[in-house]
Amino acid sequence: MKTKKLLVGATVASVLAVAGQSVLAHGGATGIVKERMDGMGVMKEAMKVLTPMMQGKVDYDADVVRDRAGDISQHAGTTMTKLFPEGSTDAPSEAKLEIWQDWESFATLAEQLRVMADGLAAASDNGLMMAGNAPADGSMMAGQGGTMMGSGMMGSGMMGGQGVGMMDFADMPADGVFTMMSQVCSACHTRFRAEK
C-alpha cells in the first residue's frame, strides 16, 4: 500500500512538472498554436519514456509501450493536421511555411506517424530485438531483397504505403517499429519545424 501511494505521488509530481514545463515552453501561445504545441508536448513526453526503454536502459514494459504509443497515435494523423490551419504561424509557433507549401507531404508524415504508433502498440508484446526476441536472420525487418520493408524506408515499401499493414508491425520487435516511428518524427521535424 505504501509503495502504491509513493508511485501515485511520484506520478502526480511528474505530471505537474511536465505541465509547468509546457507552460514555460509554449511562451504564451494561445488558440490553435497552443493546442498543437500541447499535442506535440504529449508526443515528446511519450518519446522520453519510450526511448530509454527501447535502448535497454530501463526495464521493458509492454503496457507502458502500448499506453505511450496510444498517446502518440491520438495526437498524430488528422488530429495533428487539423491543428495546422493555413496561416497559423503566430509566435511562438515553430511551424515552417513549408507545411502549407507542401501540405501533401506534411499530411502523409502525420498519417505515417499515426500508423507507426498503432504499429508500436500492436508490437508491444514482442519485446525488443536486442533482447534476443527476434529471429537471428532479421526476417521480421526484411522485405524484398533483405531491405527494410521492401524498397527502403522512404521508398515504395514502408513509407510509400504499398503493401505494409498493421500485421507487418504486429510481427516485428517493438524496438524495430519504434526506430521507424522515430525516423518519421525526425523527417517531419527536419522539414517542417523551425529551429529554436
GROMACS elastic network, one bead per residue, 0.5 to 0.9 nm:
[ bonds ]
;  ai    aj funct       b0    kb
    1     4     6  0.50910   500
    1     5     6  0.63691   500
    1     6     6  0.87265   500
    2     5     6  0.51762   500
    2     6     6  0.62591   500
    2     7     6  0.86339   500
    3     6     6  0.50611   500
    3     7     6  0.60977   500
    3     8     6  0.86088   500
    4     7     6  0.50519   500
    4     8     6  0.61763   500
    4     9     6  0.85208   500
    5     8     6  0.51028   500
    5     9     6  0.60097   500
    5    10     6  0.84883   500
    6    10     6  0.60290   500
    6    11     6  0.84738   500
    7    10     6  0.50872   500
    7    11     6  0.60753   500
    7    12     6  0.86182   500
    8    12     6  0.61503   500
    8    13     6  0.85580   500
    9    12     6  0.51820   500
    9    13     6  0.61444   500
    9    14     6  0.85176   500
   10    13     6  0.50772   500
   10    14     6  0.60406   500
   10    15     6  0.86198   500
   11    14     6  0.50168   500
   11    15     6  0.61813   500
   11    16     6  0.86258   500
   12    15     6  0.51115   500
   12    16     6  0.61810   500
   12    17     6  0.85611   500
   13    16     6  0.51489   500
   13    17     6  0.61181   500
   13    18     6  0.86552   500
   14    17     6  0.50788   500
   14    18     6  0.62037   500
   14    19     6  0.85679   500
   15    18     6  0.51479   500
   15    19     6  0.60882   500
   15    20     6  0.85610   500
   16    19     6  0.50010   500
   16    20     6  0.60853   500
   16    21     6  0.85580   500
   17    20     6  0.51038   500
   17    21     6  0.61940   500
   17    22     6  0.86105   500
   18    21     6  0.50217   500
   18    22     6  0.60906   500
   18    23     6  0.87429   500
   18    41     6  0.87949   500
   18    45     6  0.81636   500
   19    22     6  0.50352   500
   19    23     6  0.64119   500
   19    24     6  0.88231   500
   20    23     6  0.53116   500
   20    24     6  0.64940   500
   20    25     6  0.85928   500
   21    24     6  0.51487   500
   21    25     6  0.58327   500
   21    26     6  0.84308   500
   22    26     6  0.59349   500
   22    27     6  0.87067   500
   22    37     6  0.84556   500
   22    38     6  0.72085   500
   22    41     6  0.69956   500
   23    26     6  0.53941   500
   23    27     6  0.67826   500
   23    28     6  0.74935   500
   23    29     6  0.86376   500
   24    27     6  0.55077   500
   24    28     6  0.78354   500
   25    28     6  0.85153   500
   25    37     6  0.89537   500
   26    29     6  0.53740   500
   26    30     6  0.86981   500
   26    33     6  0.89826   500
   26    34     6  0.69292   500
   26    37     6  0.69026   500
   26    38     6  0.82017   500
   26    92     6  0.67227   500
   26    93     6  0.84377   500
   27    91     6  0.83916   500
   27    92     6  0.63131   500
   28    34     6  0.81786   500
   28    91     6  0.84506   500
   28    92     6  0.73697   500
   29    32     6  0.85703   500
   29    33     6  0.60952   500
   29    35     6  0.86454   500
   29    37     6  0.81772   500
   29    90     6  0.81801   500
   29    91     6  0.69937   500
   29    92     6  0.60118   500
   29    93     6  0.76020   500
   30    33     6  0.59283   500
   30    35     6  0.76378   500
   31    34     6  0.54443   500
   31    35     6  0.63689   500
   31    36     6  0.89186   500
   32    36     6  0.62181   500
   32    37     6  0.84810   500
   32    83     6  0.60184   500
   32    84     6  0.76319   500
   32    85     6  0.83514   500
   32    88     6  0.74794   500
   33    36     6  0.53650   500
   33    37     6  0.61115   500
   33    38     6  0.85481   500
   33    83     6  0.74202   500
   33    84     6  0.79561   500
   33    88     6  0.67779   500
   33    89     6  0.75895   500
   33    90     6  0.72858   500
   33    91     6  0.83564   500
   33    92     6  0.79349   500
   33    93     6  0.61959   500
   34    38     6  0.59592   500
   34    39     6  0.85512   500
   34    92     6  0.88651   500
   34    93     6  0.83485   500
   35    38     6  0.51375   500
   35    39     6  0.63331   500
   35    40     6  0.87121   500
   35    83     6  0.70868   500
   36    40     6  0.60994   500
   36    41     6  0.84283   500
   36    75     6  0.87141   500
   36    80     6  0.70603   500
   36    82     6  0.89982   500
   36    83     6  0.55893   500
   36    84     6  0.76707   500
   37    41     6  0.60173   500
   37    42     6  0.86826   500
   37    93     6  0.78972   500
   37    94     6  0.89344   500
   38    42     6  0.63825   500
   38    43     6  0.88396   500
   39    42     6  0.51438   500
   39    43     6  0.64793   500
   39    44     6  0.86572   500
   39    72     6  0.86561   500
   39    74     6  0.88523   500
   39    75     6  0.57616   500
   39    76     6  0.85741   500
   39    80     6  0.77893   500
   40    43     6  0.51047   500
   40    44     6  0.60652   500
   40    45     6  0.86274   500
   40    72     6  0.87297   500
   40    75     6  0.74665   500
   40    76     6  0.89535   500
   40    80     6  0.86790   500
   41    45     6  0.61358   500
   41    46     6  0.85407   500
   42    45     6  0.52351   500
   42    46     6  0.62542   500
   42    47     6  0.87448   500
   42    71     6  0.68982   500
   42    72     6  0.73020   500
   42    75     6  0.79017   500
   43    46     6  0.50086   500
   43    47     6  0.62444   500
   43    48     6  0.86676   500
   43    68     6  0.81136   500
   43    69     6  0.87565   500
   43    71     6  0.65436   500
   43    72     6  0.50328   500
   43    73     6  0.86427   500
   43    75     6  0.72041   500
   43    76     6  0.86692   500
   44    47     6  0.51156   500
   44    48     6  0.62767   500
   44    49     6  0.88403   500
   44    72     6  0.85626   500
   45    49     6  0.64268   500
   45    50     6  0.87041   500
   45    68     6  0.85981   500
   46    49     6  0.52184   500
   46    50     6  0.61796   500
   46    51     6  0.85790   500
   46    65     6  0.88990   500
   46    67     6  0.87222   500
   46    68     6  0.50765   500
   46    69     6  0.73486   500
   46    71     6  0.68841   500
   46    72     6  0.69320   500
   47    51     6  0.57250   500
   47    52     6  0.88910   500
   47    68     6  0.76975   500
   47    69     6  0.87502   500
   47    72     6  0.84754   500
   47   182     6  0.84542   500
   48    51     6  0.56207   500
   48    52     6  0.73272   500
   49    52     6  0.66345   500
   49    53     6  0.70533   500
   49    64     6  0.84651   500
   49    65     6  0.85812   500
   49    68     6  0.76783   500
   50    53     6  0.51913   500
   50    54     6  0.60693   500
   50    55     6  0.86200   500
   50    64     6  0.81404   500
   50    65     6  0.66363   500
   50    68     6  0.72915   500
   50    69     6  0.86347   500
   50   178     6  0.83655   500
   51    54     6  0.51771   500
   51    55     6  0.62094   500
   51    56     6  0.87284   500
   51    57     6  0.86549   500
   51   178     6  0.84424   500
   52    56     6  0.62021   500
   52    57     6  0.50254   500
   52    58     6  0.58734   500
   52    59     6  0.87462   500
   53    56     6  0.51516   500
   53    57     6  0.57944   500
   53    59     6  0.61442   500
   53    60     6  0.54497   500
   53    61     6  0.78829   500
   53    65     6  0.86048   500
   53   175     6  0.88427   500
   54    57     6  0.76107   500
   54    58     6  0.82101   500
   54    60     6  0.73861   500
   54   127     6  0.89623   500
   54   128     6  0.69590   500
   54   130     6  0.89414   500
   54   174     6  0.77553   500
   54   175     6  0.54054   500
   54   176     6  0.89867   500
   54   178     6  0.75238   500
   54   179     6  0.87262   500
   55    58     6  0.78037   500
   55   128     6  0.88469   500
   55   130     6  0.85242   500
   55   175     6  0.80324   500
   56    59     6  0.66928   500
   56    60     6  0.71888   500
   56   128     6  0.82806   500
   56   130     6  0.81036   500
   56   131     6  0.81829   500
   57    60     6  0.88162   500
   60    64     6  0.83101   500
   60    65     6  0.81429   500
   60   127     6  0.72403   500
   60   128     6  0.79897   500
   61    64     6  0.53883   500
   61    65     6  0.63204   500
   61    66     6  0.87841   500
   61   124     6  0.83224   500
   61   125     6  0.87467   500
   61   127     6  0.83592   500
   62    66     6  0.61405   500
   62    67     6  0.85930   500
   62   121     6  0.84216   500
   62   123     6  0.87847   500
   62   124     6  0.50095   500
   62   125     6  0.55329   500
   62   126     6  0.82255   500
   62   127     6  0.71640   500
   62   174     6  0.89291   500
   63    66     6  0.51327   500
   63    67     6  0.61660   500
   63    68     6  0.86388   500
   63   121     6  0.88671   500
   63   124     6  0.75440   500
   63   125     6  0.83338   500
   64    67     6  0.50354   500
   64    68     6  0.60263   500
   64    69     6  0.83004   500
   64   124     6  0.87785   500
   65    68     6  0.53209   500
   65    69     6  0.59011   500
   65    70     6  0.83915   500
   65   120     6  0.75087   500
   65   121     6  0.65693   500
   65   124     6  0.59682   500
   65   125     6  0.88860   500
   65   174     6  0.84601   500
   66    69     6  0.51228   500
   66    70     6  0.60495   500
   66    71     6  0.87029   500
   66   117     6  0.88245   500
   66   118     6  0.85744   500
   66   120     6  0.71369   500
   66   122     6  0.76195   500
   66   123     6  0.85497   500
   66   124     6  0.60413   500
   66   125     6  0.87385   500
   67    70     6  0.50195   500
   67    71     6  0.63666   500
   67    72     6  0.88880   500
   67   121     6  0.76254   500
   68    72     6  0.64159   500
   68    73     6  0.86513   500
   68   117     6  0.86253   500
   68   121     6  0.83365   500
   69    72     6  0.51373   500
   69    73     6  0.61349   500
   69    74     6  0.85425   500
   69   116     6  0.85879   500
   69   118     6  0.65960   500
   69   119     6  0.84176   500
   69   120     6  0.61540   500
   69   121     6  0.55429   500
   69   124     6  0.89873   500
   70    74     6  0.59689   500
   70    75     6  0.87124   500
   70   117     6  0.67303   500
   70   118     6  0.69035   500
   70   120     6  0.88277   500
   70   121     6  0.68848   500
   71    74     6  0.52371   500
   71    75     6  0.66482   500
   71    76     6  0.88789   500
   71   117     6  0.84591   500
   72    75     6  0.53946   500
   72    76     6  0.61669   500
   72   113     6  0.79069   500
   72   114     6  0.70704   500
   72   117     6  0.60675   500
   72   118     6  0.85692   500
   73    76     6  0.51212   500
   73    77     6  0.74216   500
   73    79     6  0.89986   500
   73   113     6  0.71730   500
   73   115     6  0.74408   500
   73   116     6  0.80393   500
   73   117     6  0.51688   500
   73   118     6  0.61845   500
   74    77     6  0.80892   500
   74    79     6  0.71459   500
   74    80     6  0.87440   500
   74   114     6  0.75711   500
   74   117     6  0.89007   500
   75    78     6  0.83161   500
   75    79     6  0.55857   500
   75    80     6  0.56698   500
   75   114     6  0.78685   500
   76    79     6  0.56608   500
   76    81     6  0.77979   500
   76   110     6  0.55172   500
   76   111     6  0.65097   500
   76   112     6  0.83988   500
   76   113     6  0.60308   500
   76   115     6  0.87305   500
   76   117     6  0.85014   500
   77    80     6  0.54843   500
   77    81     6  0.65006   500
   77    82     6  0.88227   500
   77   107     6  0.71650   500
   77   108     6  0.81117   500
   77   109     6  0.79750   500
   77   112     6  0.72512   500
   77   113     6  0.67580   500
   77   114     6  0.52313   500
   77   115     6  0.81228   500
   78    82     6  0.58714   500
   78    83     6  0.85951   500
   78   107     6  0.76181   500
   78   110     6  0.72260   500
   78   111     6  0.69351   500
   78   114     6  0.88285   500
   79    82     6  0.55376   500
   79    83     6  0.69887   500
   79   110     6  0.87763   500
   80    83     6  0.54764   500
   80    84     6  0.72721   500
   80   107     6  0.85743   500
   80   110     6  0.66766   500
   80   111     6  0.87550   500
   81    84     6  0.53733   500
   81    85     6  0.78090   500
   81   106     6  0.80615   500
   81   107     6  0.63284   500
   81   110     6  0.69811   500
   81   111     6  0.88964   500
   82    85     6  0.65657   500
   83    88     6  0.87005   500
   84    87     6  0.81334   500
   84    88     6  0.63923   500
   84    89     6  0.87716   500
   84    95     6  0.85482   500
   84    99     6  0.83616   500
   84   100     6  0.85665   500
   85    88     6  0.58569   500
   85   100     6  0.85718   500
   86    89     6  0.82565   500
   86    97     6  0.89539   500
   86    99     6  0.87090   500
   86   100     6  0.63670   500
   87    90     6  0.80496   500
   87    97     6  0.82963   500
   87   100     6  0.83111   500
   88    93     6  0.78516   500
   88    95     6  0.82073   500
   89    92     6  0.79105   500
   89    93     6  0.54486   500
   89    94     6  0.74888   500
   89    95     6  0.62320   500
   89    96     6  0.77189   500
   89    97     6  0.79212   500
   90    93     6  0.56432   500
   90    94     6  0.88543   500
   91    94     6  0.76743   500
   93    96     6  0.85369   500
   93   193     6  0.89549   500
   93   194     6  0.85778   500
   94   192     6  0.84084   500
   94   193     6  0.54210   500
   94   195     6  0.73368   500
   94   196     6  0.76024   500
   95    98     6  0.81968   500
   95    99     6  0.71437   500
   95   192     6  0.61636   500
   95   194     6  0.60548   500
   96    99     6  0.59945   500
   96   100     6  0.83129   500
   96   191     6  0.81584   500
   96   192     6  0.52286   500
   96   193     6  0.55227   500
   96   194     6  0.56978   500
   97   100     6  0.58039   500
   97   101     6  0.64331   500
   97   102     6  0.87900   500
   97   192     6  0.76924   500
   98   102     6  0.57677   500
   98   103     6  0.77441   500
   98   106     6  0.86376   500
   98   191     6  0.76071   500
   98   192     6  0.60867   500
   98   193     6  0.89382   500
   99   102     6  0.54992   500
   99   103     6  0.53610   500
   99   104     6  0.86103   500
   99   105     6  0.80552   500
   99   106     6  0.59067   500
   99   107     6  0.87032   500
   99   191     6  0.83592   500
   99   192     6  0.57783   500
   99   193     6  0.86598   500
  100   104     6  0.85833   500
  100   106     6  0.81626   500
  101   104     6  0.87762   500
  102   105     6  0.56715   500
  102   106     6  0.65463   500
  102   107     6  0.88278   500
  103   106     6  0.50461   500
  103   107     6  0.59675   500
  103   108     6  0.83942   500
  104   107     6  0.51815   500
  104   108     6  0.60253   500
  104   109     6  0.86536   500
  105   108     6  0.50202   500
  105   109     6  0.62276   500
  105   110     6  0.86316   500
  105   188     6  0.89360   500
  106   109     6  0.52416   500
  106   110     6  0.62382   500
  106   111     6  0.87058   500
  106   188     6  0.70955   500
  106   191     6  0.87521   500
  106   192     6  0.75907   500
  107   110     6  0.50252   500
  107   111     6  0.61861   500
  107   112     6  0.85284   500
  108   111     6  0.51703   500
  108   112     6  0.60596   500
  108   113     6  0.85810   500
  108   159     6  0.89901   500
  109   113     6  0.61027   500
  109   114     6  0.86810   500
  109   159     6  0.87379   500
  109   184     6  0.64830   500
  109   185     6  0.80309   500
  109   187     6  0.80050   500
  109   188     6  0.64323   500
  110   113     6  0.51823   500
  110   114     6  0.65378   500
  110   115     6  0.89026   500
  110   184     6  0.83929   500
  110   185     6  0.86723   500
  110   188     6  0.80367   500
  111   114     6  0.50459   500
  111   115     6  0.62648   500
  111   116     6  0.85796   500
  112   115     6  0.50119   500
  112   116     6  0.60114   500
  112   117     6  0.84730   500
  112   159     6  0.72568   500
  112   161     6  0.86108   500
  112   181     6  0.80741   500
  112   184     6  0.70751   500
  113   116     6  0.50718   500
  113   117     6  0.60581   500
  113   118     6  0.85516   500
  113   181     6  0.61370   500
  113   182     6  0.86178   500
  113   184     6  0.61519   500
  113   185     6  0.70602   500
  114   117     6  0.51301   500
  114   118     6  0.61743   500
  114   119     6  0.84495   500
  114   181     6  0.88353   500
  115   118     6  0.51433   500
  115   119     6  0.60126   500
  115   120     6  0.85886   500
  115   165     6  0.87394   500
  115   166     6  0.77373   500
  115   181     6  0.87033   500
  116   120     6  0.60429   500
  116   121     6  0.86043   500
  116   166     6  0.86944   500
  116   169     6  0.80262   500
  116   177     6  0.67470   500
  116   178     6  0.76663   500
  116   180     6  0.72560   500
  116   181     6  0.52852   500
  116   184     6  0.84433   500
  117   121     6  0.63354   500
  117   122     6  0.86479   500
  117   177     6  0.82556   500
  117   178     6  0.79510   500
  117   181     6  0.67663   500
  118   121     6  0.51153   500
  118   122     6  0.62722   500
  118   123     6  0.86856   500
  118   166     6  0.76953   500
  118   169     6  0.86775   500
  119   123     6  0.60965   500
  119   124     6  0.84897   500
  119   165     6  0.86400   500
  119   166     6  0.57754   500
  119   167     6  0.81695   500
  119   168     6  0.82366   500
  119   170     6  0.62412   500
  119   172     6  0.89446   500
  119   174     6  0.85925   500
  119   177     6  0.68002   500
  119   178     6  0.87950   500
  120   124     6  0.58924   500
  120   169     6  0.69902   500
  120   170     6  0.76205   500
  120   172     6  0.88585   500
  120   173     6  0.87465   500
  120   174     6  0.58844   500
  120   175     6  0.82710   500
  120   176     6  0.87387   500
  120   177     6  0.55828   500
  120   178     6  0.62839   500
  120   181     6  0.81619   500
  121   124     6  0.51472   500
  121   125     6  0.82711   500
  121   170     6  0.81386   500
  121   174     6  0.81805   500
  122   125     6  0.74329   500
  122   126     6  0.86688   500
  122   166     6  0.75471   500
  122   167     6  0.82420   500
  122   169     6  0.67679   500
  122   171     6  0.83047   500
  122   174     6  0.84759   500
  123   126     6  0.54421   500
  123   127     6  0.75829   500
  123   169     6  0.60351   500
  123   171     6  0.64406   500
  123   172     6  0.60390   500
  123   173     6  0.61517   500
  123   174     6  0.50761   500
  123   175     6  0.87865   500
  123   177     6  0.74853   500
  124   127     6  0.61025   500
  124   128     6  0.87453   500
  124   170     6  0.80187   500
  124   173     6  0.76178   500
  124   174     6  0.53549   500
  124   175     6  0.87940   500
  125   170     6  0.87158   500
  125   173     6  0.83702   500
  125   174     6  0.76773   500
  126   129     6  0.83968   500
  126   133     6  0.70284   500
  126   134     6  0.82457   500
  126   170     6  0.79683   500
  126   171     6  0.74927   500
  126   172     6  0.69495   500
  126   173     6  0.51809   500
  126   174     6  0.60810   500
  127   130     6  0.88640   500
  127   131     6  0.74781   500
  127   132     6  0.88512   500
  127   133     6  0.64687   500
  127   134     6  0.85912   500
  127   172     6  0.89584   500
  127   173     6  0.57023   500
  127   174     6  0.55557   500
  127   175     6  0.74552   500
  128   131     6  0.52202   500
  128   132     6  0.71037   500
  128   133     6  0.61094   500
  128   134     6  0.75294   500
  128   173     6  0.53213   500
  128   174     6  0.55906   500
  128   175     6  0.53579   500
  128   176     6  0.78271   500
  129   132     6  0.54621   500
  129   133     6  0.52423   500
  129   135     6  0.82710   500
  129   172     6  0.84426   500
  129   173     6  0.53171   500
  129   174     6  0.73986   500
  129   175     6  0.64557   500
  129   176     6  0.71731   500
  130   133     6  0.72719   500
  130   134     6  0.78702   500
  130   173     6  0.89086   500
  130   175     6  0.81341   500
  131   134     6  0.80579   500
  132   135     6  0.77294   500
  132   136     6  0.80633   500
  133   136     6  0.89357   500
  133   173     6  0.71940   500
  134   137     6  0.84687   500
  134   138     6  0.70305   500
  134   139     6  0.84350   500
  134   140     6  0.72557   500
  134   172     6  0.77220   500
  134   173     6  0.63552   500
  135   138     6  0.56300   500
  135   139     6  0.65958   500
  135   140     6  0.71922   500
  136   139     6  0.78466   500
  137   140     6  0.83551   500
  137   142     6  0.89496   500
  138   141     6  0.57098   500
  138   142     6  0.63457   500
  138   146     6  0.86023   500
  139   143     6  0.76542   500
  139   146     6  0.78034   500
  140   143     6  0.82070   500
  140   149     6  0.89151   500
  140   168     6  0.81619   500
  140   169     6  0.88413   500
  140   171     6  0.67438   500
  140   172     6  0.53716   500
  140   173     6  0.76428   500
  140   176     6  0.89613   500
  141   146     6  0.82043   500
  141   147     6  0.78226   500
  141   148     6  0.55082   500
  141   149     6  0.63261   500
  141   168     6  0.89833   500
  141   172     6  0.67470   500
  141   173     6  0.85274   500
  141   176     6  0.73195   500
  142   145     6  0.76499   500
  142   147     6  0.52365   500
  142   149     6  0.54881   500
  142   150     6  0.70771   500
  143   146     6  0.53513   500
  143   147     6  0.54767   500
  143   148     6  0.56622   500
  143   151     6  0.77235   500
  143   152     6  0.87166   500
  143   157     6  0.81613   500
  144   147     6  0.62333   500
  144   148     6  0.81261   500
  144   149     6  0.70922   500
  144   151     6  0.70591   500
  144   157     6  0.89557   500
  145   148     6  0.88539   500
  145   150     6  0.71721   500
  145   151     6  0.82899   500
  146   149     6  0.81303   500
  146   150     6  0.75197   500
  147   150     6  0.55874   500
  147   151     6  0.64769   500
  147   152     6  0.60038   500
  147   153     6  0.86048   500
  148   151     6  0.72092   500
  148   152     6  0.54564   500
  148   153     6  0.63393   500
  148   157     6  0.80150   500
  148   158     6  0.80066   500
  149   152     6  0.62321   500
  149   153     6  0.67407   500
  149   157     6  0.53938   500
  149   158     6  0.55056   500
  149   159     6  0.89161   500
  149   164     6  0.77280   500
  149   168     6  0.89305   500
  150   153     6  0.77762   500
  150   155     6  0.81085   500
  150   156     6  0.72379   500
  150   158     6  0.70007   500
  150   163     6  0.89304   500
  151   154     6  0.79269   500
  151   155     6  0.54309   500
  151   156     6  0.56175   500
  151   158     6  0.79343   500
  152   155     6  0.51652   500
  152   156     6  0.71734   500
  152   157     6  0.59005   500
  152   158     6  0.71486   500
  152   159     6  0.81378   500
  153   156     6  0.79195   500
  153   157     6  0.63505   500
  153   158     6  0.54895   500
  153   159     6  0.56607   500
  153   160     6  0.81620   500
  153   180     6  0.79097   500
  154   157     6  0.72340   500
  154   158     6  0.69238   500
  154   160     6  0.65786   500
  155   158     6  0.71299   500
  155   159     6  0.61074   500
  155   160     6  0.55802   500
  155   161     6  0.89857   500
  156   159     6  0.64805   500
  156   161     6  0.68241   500
  156   162     6  0.61554   500
  156   163     6  0.87583   500
  157   160     6  0.54891   500
  157   161     6  0.65868   500
  157   162     6  0.58623   500
  157   163     6  0.69343   500
  157   164     6  0.70778   500
  158   161     6  0.57511   500
  158   162     6  0.68718   500
  158   163     6  0.75749   500
  158   164     6  0.58093   500
  158   165     6  0.88489   500
  159   162     6  0.78782   500
  159   164     6  0.85821   500
  159   184     6  0.89255   500
  160   163     6  0.87662   500
  160   164     6  0.88769   500
  161   164     6  0.62953   500
  161   165     6  0.84788   500
  162   165     6  0.86388   500
  164   167     6  0.79721   500
  164   168     6  0.62638   500
  164   169     6  0.82595   500
  165   168     6  0.55391   500
  165   169     6  0.70990   500
  166   169     6  0.52267   500
  166   170     6  0.61610   500
  166   171     6  0.88087   500
  167   171     6  0.63658   500
  167   172     6  0.88837   500
  168   171     6  0.54991   500
  168   172     6  0.67364   500
  169   172     6  0.51609   500
  169   173     6  0.80655   500
  169   174     6  0.83374   500
  169   176     6  0.87943   500
  169   177     6  0.66080   500
  170   173     6  0.80533   500
  170   174     6  0.85210   500
  172   175     6  0.83421   500
  172   176     6  0.66124   500
  172   177     6  0.68573   500
  173   176     6  0.54573   500
  173   177     6  0.67966   500
  173   178     6  0.88293   500
  174   177     6  0.52687   500
  174   178     6  0.60548   500
  174   179     6  0.86248   500
  175   179     6  0.60311   500
  175   180     6  0.86619   500
  176   179     6  0.51998   500
  176   180     6  0.65396   500
  176   181     6  0.87508   500
  177   180     6  0.51904   500
  177   181     6  0.61669   500
  177   182     6  0.85952   500
  178   182     6  0.60518   500
  178   183     6  0.85811   500
  179   182     6  0.50728   500
  179   183     6  0.62802   500
  179   184     6  0.88362   500
  180   183     6  0.50523   500
  180   184     6  0.64609   500
  180   185     6  0.88629   500
  181   184     6  0.51481   500
  181   185     6  0.64652   500
  181   186     6  0.87348   500
  182   185     6  0.50514   500
  182   186     6  0.61492   500
  182   187     6  0.85872   500
  183   187     6  0.60151   500
  183   188     6  0.85417   500
  184   187     6  0.51320   500
  184   188     6  0.62208   500
  184   189     6  0.86071   500
  185   188     6  0.52913   500
  185   189     6  0.61457   500
  185   190     6  0.85506   500
  186   189     6  0.51156   500
  186   190     6  0.59596   500
  186   191     6  0.85117   500
  187   190     6  0.52397   500
  187   191     6  0.62302   500
  187   192     6  0.83859   500
  188   191     6  0.53093   500
  188   192     6  0.56495   500
  188   193     6  0.72843   500
  189   192     6  0.53331   500
  189   194     6  0.78829   500
  189   195     6  0.89698   500
  190   193     6  0.62394   500
  190   194     6  0.80903   500
  190   195     6  0.87452   500
  191   194     6  0.83917   500
  193   196     6  0.89978   500
